[in-house]
């Protein structure tokens, strides 16, 4: 059995008592908001939408949809009260709806980190449907301190009031997030400076993101070639490739003074494959990030051009 410092054991015990106290008539070790304190809080922007529900005595239940990603759900607790392993999730009716059959969702993985339970998009949508139907998703797992069952219940009360605004927020999310495009790569064919339709879609997403994020202060555009030509020709070709990308970004609305164009010829190969080295890289820099000369060398997987 895991051993905890005396002060931590006391805190755990106090938390369990608090969890039992919030729901009269429910066995100790059950955490969940009642009618009087069940709230859902919406945080929204073009970068991320979150619906947060405080679970008294335990932590938070969060639906999160980040731009460019899919919906997720997690249970978060600073104390990590549940023992890591397989927990059981059930979408069940609240106490005031006796006779309604629960909907088992099977096992879920309980981790030892702050986010003890994390669900993918499909499972998250099942939870949302259950909440909209007036049901309460519940995770059961044995505790760290004495292996007795702990039940964490997500209340449906007031969820339906916030969900339409949450859905509206997700409809307005940007197509990508910062992590997805902060380092990007445009490949080129031998001797080519032409942009493909896929390249333009990538650059369109970069423009859309940068125009929305006022913290982006620099966009580095770095042209590269393979080593097949002369140094002079490669230098000129890498500059043309960088300018092709920069001109497109500017043409789609990116401020010209935000962009720094550099040409490197074959000086910084990404790999031993010539196709990997025929590229232009784009790196975004936010306020406070340390500028680095060559972070834009070989972003993303190598994608040979035809």
C-alpha positions as CSV (number, residue, x, y, z in Angstrom):
1,X,0.0,0.0,0.0
2,X,1.3,3.5,-0.8
3,X,2.6,5.5,2.1
4,X,1.9,9.2,2.4
5,X,3.3,11.9,4.8
6,X,1.1,12.4,7.8
7,X,0.0,15.9,6.7
8,X,-1.0,14.5,3.3
9,X,-3.0,11.6,4.9
10,X,-4.8,14.2,6.9
11,X,-5.6,16.2,3.9
12,X,-6.9,13.1,2.1
13,X,-9.1,12.3,5.0
14,X,-10.5,15.8,5.2
15,X,-11.2,15.7,1.5
16,X,-13.1,12.4,1.7
17,X,-15.3,13.8,4.5
18,X,-15.9,16.9,2.4
19,X,-16.9,14.7,-0.5
20,X,-19.3,12.7,1.7
21,X,-20.8,15.9,3.1
22,X,-21.8,17.5,-0.2
23,X,-24.2,14.8,-1.1
24,X,-26.5,13.7,1.8
25,X,-27.5,10.1,1.7
26,X,-24.6,9.1,-0.6
27,X,-21.9,6.8,0.7
28,X,-18.5,8.2,1.6
29,X,-16.1,8.4,-1.2
30,X,-18.6,9.8,-3.7
31,X,-17.8,13.2,-5.1
32,X,-20.3,15.2,-7.1
33,X,-22.1,18.5,-7.1
34,X,-25.7,18.7,-5.8
35,X,-28.6,20.8,-7.1
36,X,-27.5,23.8,-5.1
37,X,-23.9,24.0,-6.3
38,X,-23.8,22.4,-9.8
39,X,-22.4,24.9,-12.3
40,X,-20.8,24.8,-15.7
41,X,-18.4,27.6,-16.8
42,X,-17.7,28.4,-20.4
43,X,-14.4,29.8,-21.6
44,X,-14.3,30.7,-25.3
45,X,-12.0,32.2,-27.9
46,X,-11.1,31.4,-31.5
47,X,-8.2,29.4,-30.1
48,X,-10.0,27.1,-27.6
49,X,-13.4,26.4,-26.1
50,X,-13.7,24.8,-22.7
51,X,-16.7,23.8,-20.5
52,X,-15.6,23.4,-16.9
53,X,-17.5,21.8,-14.0
54,X,-16.3,21.9,-10.4
55,X,-16.6,18.6,-8.6
56,X,-16.6,19.6,-4.9
57,X,-13.9,17.7,-2.9
58,X,-12.3,16.2,-6.0
59,X,-11.4,18.8,-8.7
60,X,-12.8,19.6,-12.1
61,X,-14.4,17.9,-15.1
62,X,-13.5,19.6,-18.4
63,X,-14.7,19.4,-22.0
64,X,-12.0,20.9,-24.2
65,X,-11.9,21.6,-27.9
66,X,-8.7,23.3,-29.1
67,X,-8.4,24.8,-32.6
68,X,-7.2,22.2,-35.1
69,X,-7.9,19.3,-32.7
70,X,-10.8,17.2,-31.7
71,X,-13.0,17.3,-28.6
72,X,-11.6,15.8,-25.4
73,X,-12.7,15.3,-21.8
74,X,-10.7,15.0,-18.6
75,X,-11.1,14.7,-14.9
76,X,-8.5,16.8,-13.1
77,X,-7.5,16.5,-9.4
78,X,-4.5,18.0,-7.6
79,X,-4.7,15.2,-5.0
80,X,-5.0,12.3,-7.5
81,X,-7.3,10.4,-5.1
82,X,-7.9,7.4,-7.3
83,X,-5.4,4.6,-7.6
84,X,-3.9,4.2,-11.1
85,X,-5.4,1.4,-13.1
86,X,-8.7,0.5,-14.7
87,X,-11.6,2.4,-13.6
88,X,-15.3,1.9,-14.6
89,X,-17.3,4.6,-16.3
90,X,-21.1,4.5,-16.3
91,X,-23.6,7.1,-17.5
92,X,-26.3,6.9,-14.8
93,X,-29.5,8.6,-13.9
94,X,-29.4,11.0,-10.9
95,X,-31.0,10.1,-7.7
96,X,-34.2,11.9,-8.5
97,X,-34.8,9.7,-11.6
98,X,-35.2,6.2,-10.1
99,X,-35.7,3.3,-12.5
100,X,-33.7,4.7,-15.4
101,X,-31.1,2.1,-16.4
102,X,-27.5,3.2,-16.4
103,X,-25.4,3.0,-19.6
104,X,-22.1,1.3,-19.0
105,X,-19.1,2.7,-21.0
106,X,-16.6,0.1,-20.0
107,X,-13.2,0.6,-18.5
108,X,-11.3,3.8,-18.5
109,X,-7.6,4.3,-17.7
110,X,-6.9,6.1,-14.4
111,X,-3.4,7.7,-14.3
112,X,-1.4,9.0,-11.4
113,X,-1.1,12.5,-12.9
114,X,-3.3,15.6,-12.3
115,X,-5.5,14.5,-15.2
116,X,-6.5,11.2,-13.8
117,X,-9.0,10.3,-16.6
118,X,-8.8,11.5,-20.2
119,X,-11.2,10.5,-22.9
120,X,-11.1,10.8,-26.7
121,X,-13.5,12.6,-29.0
122,X,-15.9,9.6,-29.4
123,X,-16.1,8.9,-25.7
124,X,-16.5,12.6,-24.9
125,X,-19.5,12.9,-27.3
126,X,-21.1,9.9,-25.5
127,X,-20.7,11.9,-22.2
128,X,-22.2,15.0,-23.8
129,X,-25.2,13.1,-25.1
130,X,-25.7,11.6,-21.6
131,X,-25.6,15.0,-20.0
132,X,-28.0,16.4,-22.5
133,X,-30.3,13.5,-21.7
134,X,-30.3,14.4,-18.0
135,X,-27.8,11.7,-17.0
136,X,-24.6,11.9,-14.9
137,X,-21.4,10.3,-16.1
138,X,-19.6,8.6,-13.1
139,X,-16.2,7.1,-12.8
140,X,-15.5,4.5,-10.1
141,X,-12.0,3.4,-9.0
142,X,-10.4,2.3,-5.7
143,X,-8.7,4.9,-3.7
144,X,-5.0,5.4,-3.0
145,X,-5.4,5.4,0.8
146,X,-7.5,2.3,1.7
147,X,-8.6,0.8,-1.6
148,X,-12.3,1.6,-0.9
149,X,-14.3,2.7,-4.0
150,X,-14.2,6.3,-5.0
151,X,-17.0,7.6,-7.3
152,X,-16.6,10.8,-9.2
153,X,-19.9,12.0,-10.6
154,X,-20.3,14.7,-13.3
155,X,-23.6,16.6,-12.8
156,X,-25.9,17.3,-15.6
157,X,-27.5,20.2,-13.8
158,X,-27.1,23.5,-15.8
159,X,-25.1,21.7,-18.5
160,X,-27.8,22.2,-21.2
161,X,-27.8,26.0,-20.5
162,X,-24.2,26.4,-21.5
163,X,-23.9,23.8,-24.2
164,X,-25.4,25.8,-27.1
165,X,-22.9,28.6,-26.5
166,X,-20.1,26.0,-26.3
167,X,-21.2,24.5,-29.6
168,X,-21.3,28.0,-31.2
169,X,-17.7,28.6,-29.9
170,X,-16.4,25.4,-31.5
171,X,-18.0,26.4,-34.8
172,X,-15.8,29.5,-34.8
173,X,-12.5,27.9,-33.9
174,X,-9.5,28.6,-36.1
175,X,-8.5,25.7,-38.5
176,X,-5.2,25.2,-36.7
177,X,-3.5,25.9,-33.4
178,X,0.0,27.4,-32.7
179,X,1.7,24.1,-32.1
180,X,0.5,22.7,-35.4
181,X,1.9,25.6,-37.5
182,X,4.7,27.2,-35.5
183,X,7.1,25.2,-37.6
184,X,5.9,24.4,-41.1
185,X,7.5,23.1,-44.3
186,X,6.8,23.6,-48.0
187,X,8.5,21.0,-50.3
188,X,9.5,21.7,-53.9
189,X,10.4,19.6,-56.9
190,X,13.8,19.7,-58.6
191,X,14.5,23.3,-59.7
192,X,10.9,24.3,-58.9
193,X,9.5,27.3,-57.1
194,X,5.8,26.5,-57.7
195,X,3.3,26.1,-54.8
196,X,0.9,23.2,-54.9
197,X,-2.8,23.4,-53.8
198,X,-1.8,21.7,-50.5
199,X,1.0,24.3,-50.0
200,X,-1.5,27.1,-50.4
201,X,-3.9,25.5,-47.9
202,X,-1.1,25.3,-45.4
203,X,-0.1,28.9,-46.0
204,X,-3.7,30.1,-45.8
205,X,-4.0,28.5,-42.4
206,X,-0.8,30.2,-41.3
207,X,-2.1,33.6,-42.4
208,X,-5.5,33.0,-40.6
209,X,-3.7,32.0,-37.4
210,X,-1.2,34.9,-37.4
211,X,-3.8,37.5,-38.1
212,X,-5.8,36.2,-35.1
213,X,-2.8,35.9,-32.7
214,X,-1.4,39.3,-31.8
215,X,1.4,37.7,-29.8
216,X,3.2,36.5,-33.0
217,X,5.8,39.1,-33.7
218,X,8.0,37.4,-36.4
219,X,7.5,35.0,-39.3
220,X,10.8,33.5,-40.5
221,X,10.7,32.2,-44.1
222,X,13.8,30.2,-45.0
223,X,14.6,28.9,-48.5
224,X,16.7,25.8,-49.0
225,X,17.9,23.6,-51.9
226,X,19.6,20.2,-52.4
227,X,23.3,20.1,-53.4
228,X,22.9,19.3,-57.0
229,X,23.5,22.7,-58.4
230,X,26.3,25.3,-58.2
231,X,26.6,27.4,-55.0
232,X,25.5,30.5,-56.9
233,X,22.6,28.9,-58.6
234,X,21.5,27.2,-55.3
235,X,21.6,30.5,-53.5
236,X,19.4,32.1,-56.1
237,X,17.0,29.2,-56.2
238,X,16.6,29.1,-52.4
239,X,15.9,32.8,-52.4
240,X,13.2,32.4,-55.1
241,X,11.6,29.6,-53.1
242,X,11.6,31.7,-49.9
243,X,10.1,34.7,-51.9
244,X,7.4,32.5,-53.4
245,X,6.2,31.6,-49.9
246,X,6.6,35.1,-48.5
247,X,4.8,36.7,-51.5
248,X,1.9,34.4,-51.1
249,X,1.7,35.1,-47.4
250,X,1.7,38.9,-48.0
251,X,-0.8,38.5,-50.8
252,X,-3.2,36.8,-48.5
253,X,-3.0,39.6,-45.9
254,X,0.1,39.0,-43.7
255,X,1.9,42.3,-42.9
256,X,5.1,42.5,-44.9
257,X,7.0,43.9,-41.9
258,X,6.2,40.8,-39.9
259,X,8.1,38.5,-42.4
260,X,11.9,37.9,-42.4
261,X,13.1,36.1,-45.6
262,X,16.4,34.2,-45.6
263,X,18.1,32.1,-48.3
264,X,20.5,29.3,-47.3
265,X,21.1,27.3,-50.6
266,X,22.3,23.8,-49.5
267,X,23.9,25.0,-46.3
268,X,21.5,23.3,-43.9
269,X,20.5,19.9,-45.2
270,X,17.5,18.3,-43.5
271,X,18.6,14.7,-44.4
272,X,20.7,12.7,-46.9
273,X,17.7,12.6,-49.3
274,X,17.8,15.4,-51.9
275,X,13.9,15.6,-51.9
276,X,13.9,16.5,-48.2
277,X,16.3,19.4,-48.8
278,X,14.3,21.1,-51.5
279,X,12.1,23.2,-49.2
280,X,11.1,26.4,-47.6
281,X,10.5,26.4,-43.9
282,X,8.2,28.8,-42.0
283,X,8.7,29.5,-38.3
284,X,6.5,31.7,-36.1
285,X,8.0,33.5,-33.2
286,X,5.8,34.8,-30.3
287,X,6.6,37.7,-27.9
288,X,9.0,36.5,-25.3
289,X,10.3,33.5,-27.3
290,X,14.0,33.4,-27.8
291,X,15.0,34.0,-31.4
292,X,17.1,31.3,-32.9
293,X,18.8,31.5,-36.3
294,X,18.1,28.1,-37.6
295,X,15.1,26.5,-36.0
296,X,13.4,26.5,-39.4
297,X,15.7,23.9,-41.0
298,X,13.7,20.7,-41.3
299,X,10.3,21.0,-39.8
300,X,7.8,18.1,-40.1
301,X,8.2,14.8,-41.8
302,X,10.0,14.6,-45.1
303,X,7.4,14.8,-48.0
304,X,9.1,14.3,-51.4
305,X,7.6,16.3,-54.3
306,X,6.9,14.7,-57.6
